[in-house]
Amino acid sequence: MKLDILAFGAHPDDVELSCGGTVAAHTAAGKQVGIIDLTAGELGTRGNPQLRQEEAAEAARILGVSVRENLHFADGYFTNDITHKLAIVATLRTYRPNIVLAPALTDRHPDHGRAAQLVAEACFLSGLAKIITRNTEEGQAQSPWRPLAVYHYIQDTPQKPDFVVDIGAFIEQKIASIHAYASQFYNPKYQQQTGEAPTYISDKTFLERIHARALEMARQTPFTYAEGFIAVRTPGVKNLFDLW
């Protein structure tokens, strides 16, 4: 399947939290969008990998994505090495996205910055013909493919974006996709049923801050809600009227 956009997250729910509105906006516009989770989030305090997989599938349904996969890297321990790079290269060559959305370059969780560098480097390597990867189903060598652009979304640590995307019509869809992770975020019923320890992200104020972040990102634009991105390579426009 040829995708227009492929969003990578170090953990299930990273994409929803940081660029779920952008994903929803583009699927609503008819774009083919996919999500690749690098790990199953197995080190998370609450829930378990199987439950996270079910929650991720529901979130993907809410956002309208065409495909969602998990590469099952080791949560907290994956490294930026040849094995992990080649796994991402093979994924890029399978889906051939024009745009890649990658984790934040620096962030509170060390997996995020490491994943950002890993994905960005794999996007470059994927275009090199002498790097050989094979289709897992047919065993045939894959053709090189390099995305046109890699944009890093902003996660927990505040950063000044290079541009923002209008998600005003999709803020509720974004929040609904986050709520699909009932084990992870504010959910008194889940807390009572399991007795699992509360966490930084399960506090009610965490989702309030996600909502506030979207408001703040849009503050200097005509939008009501927005999500921000950082572009390592300078974006270009054909005329000034493409900018708000």
Stockholm file with secondary structure:
# STOCKHOLM 1.0

chainA/1-244         MKLDILAFGAHPDDVELSCGGTVAAHTAAGKQVGIIDLTAGELGTRGNPQLRQEEAAEAARILGVSVRENLHFADGYFTNDITHKLAIVATLRTYRPNIVLAPALTDRHPDHGRAAQLVAEACFLSGLAKIITRNTEEGQAQSPWRPLAVYHYIQDTPQKPDFVVDIGAFIEQKIASIHAYASQFYNPKYQQQTGEAPTYISDKTFLERIHARALEMARQTPFTYAEGFIAVRTPGVKNLFDLW
#=GR chainA/1-244 SS CCCSEEEEESSTTHHHHHHHHHHHHHHHTTCCEEEEEEECCTTCSSSCHHHHHHHHHHHHHHHTCSEEEEEEECTTTCCSSHHHHHHHHHHHHHHCCSEEEECCSSCSSHHHHHHHHHHHHHHHHTTCTTSCCBCTTTCCBCCCCCCSEEEEECCSSCCCCSEEEECGGGHHHHHHHHHTCTTTSSCHHHHHHHCCCCCTTTSHHHHHHHHHHHHHHTTTSSCSSEEEEEESSCCCCSSGGGCC
#=GC SS_cons         CCCSEEEEESSTTHHHHHHHHHHHHHHHTTCCEEEEEEECCTTCSSSCHHHHHHHHHHHHHHHTCSEEEEEEECTTTCCSSHHHHHHHHHHHHHHCCSEEEECCSSCSSHHHHHHHHHHHHHHHHTTCTTSCCBCTTTCCBCCCCCCSEEEEECCSSCCCCSEEEECGGGHHHHHHHHHTCTTTSSCHHHHHHHCCCCCTTTSHHHHHHHHHHHHHHTTTSSCSSEEEEEESSCCCCSSGGGCC
//
